[in-house]
Amino acid sequence: MNNHNLFAALRAAFPTDSADLDTVAVETDSGLHYSWHDLERSTAMLANLLRSLHLPEGARIAVQVEKSVEAMLLYLATLRAGYVFVPLNTAYQHAEIEYFIGNAEPAVVVCASRNFGWVSKIAFKAGTQNVFTLDDDRSGSLLARAAHCSDQHEVAQRQADDLAAIIYTSGTTGRSKGAMLSHGNLLSNALVLKDYWGWQKDDVLIHALPIFHVHGLFVAIHGALLNGSKMIWLNKFDAHKVAENLPRATVFMGVPTLYVRLLAEPGLSADACRRMRLFISGSAPLLVDTFRQWQTRTGHTILERYGMSETIMLTSSPCRASQGFDRRGGTVGLALPGIKLRVQSDGGQPLPAGETGNIEVKGPNVFQGYWRMLEKTAEEFTLDGYFKTGDVGKLDADGYLTIVGRSKDLIISGGYNVYPAEIESWLNDMPGVAESAVVGVAHPDFGEVGVAVLVAKPGATLDATHIMAQLKSSLANFKIPKQCFVLDELPRNAMGKVQKNVLRERYKALFS
């Protein structure tokens, strides 16, 4: 392939016959239908709009909008025009957006109309020249401007190593890092998954995930488009709507929280899943109990996989019997073809099967590094080129990987990464707070949630409810602890370090 632009590969899978081009590519839960021809024309018009702005090469397009087909089209158009897509979680608040825009220095920012006032002020102050709006009802200045652009566009030439996207992932220090993913990173992973997951000609995907992170934006969308498969598109997850659409679909991707909620849906049954070929779960650990309940209720075994922003997908449970293995609850499967995965001791020595250590990975899917953080990038790679995932796990004799825990104090709540250090920094700056600690505890719906523990300054009185209300005005909702307690002091070891393990033990049954 002369052009390594990811969009060129995705578009090559579109139907070529004029009649087939008019078939439905995306069907929404509101009754809208988008043909393959619509996808071709719309991405061309949006790409031409971006090109008309005379942006510099490598320009970043930062996007914080609600999920919609048009938001997906903007992502595809950004690739098509040869620019760099920067998706931002819709829950991010003022301080977070200010950091991301200041760090990424996007040439274009696209936001929801309701946020235009404060987002545009941040963007213009940071030097961004172009701010557009896009809403989930197909309105906004972006589409109004694009309507005047040509629907013919030649895909920009890109090399495999050229940057395609920056995905921000928080660090344990609380400072967000931008993982740089190239066209080659994304395409290589999509091609491997297309084969490994056995995508078939008549597959239909229910897309119920957000599209500001790897799972929904890359794994799901790339999988369907690269296979020329129809998507049943839900702007927001609705268990009833998913169950209602299962008889018309063959593939569903979700985080464990979605499977828990589907199990509570009366319409979920083996009959409803009669056409389904594959249920995929990731982004957080799936409880073995959920795994077994799903088997009993639907007759299907969930395929678990493991990935992260810096690497896209690393491992997967087998999809077909021909792969010689089965799907084992509690594991995330085997290393994907072309990906090298190992478990190392803290001293960097390889560990035998069954022993727990640090998970490291190497392959064409691994990102190029952290945006404008050369030292941090160097720290996260070994001398022989393996990326240190920061996760802790073990491999069995057959090569199945089990995630045992996560380095530091990372909490994965409902599929989203939450780093206590970031929340603690906000809490510690609040009036009357001497110090704080945030720990993760098990939760039946979200898998894990945060619990905040505060110590008041001498003479101060802390109101936990008021503290949480203040926090909600500054941080995304998924980062907000579910409970807050005020103690006289935090437990510490002989060296004065806070013993978070003691706090986790104290509150472990809080949501049982």
Beta strands, then each sheet from edge to edge (+ up, - down):
strand 1: 24-28
strand 2: 33-35
strand 3: 60-64
strand 4: 84-87
strand 5: 108-111
strand 6: 130-133
strand 7: 163-170
strand 8: 176-182
strand 9: 204-207
strand 10: 230-233
strand 11: 251-254
strand 12: 278-281
strand 13: 303-308
strand 14: 312-316
strand 15: 334-335
strand 16: 340-344
strand 17: 357-362
strand 18: 369-370
strand 19: 387-395
strand 20: 401-406
strand 21: 411-413
strand 22: 416-418
strand 23: 433-443
strand 24: 447-456
strand 25: 483-487
sheet 1: 2+ 1- 10- 9- 11- 12- 13- 14+ 15-
sheet 2: 4+ 3+ 5+ 6+
sheet 3: 7+ 8- 18+
sheet 4: 16+ 17- 19+ 20-
sheet 5: 21+ 22-
sheet 6: 23+ 24- 25-
end
